[in-house]
């Protein structure tokens, strides 16, 4: 992570054009999980809703802890 934050990201910000960033965003947006042909977004949405519902306020909407 240090290499990316200290070397790669600053260089990318310095040398890549708007067109480069647009192309990179499109390429990443088209990628799916390479380990699965199944779209798990709905499953993750359900899991997030469950976690939010059972997590006590103020982080979630579950009952407050006493």
Secondary structure, 3 states (H helix, E strand, C coil): CHHHHHHHHHHHHHHCCHHHHHHHHHHHHHCCCCCCCCCCHHHHHHHHHHHHHHCECCCCCECCCC
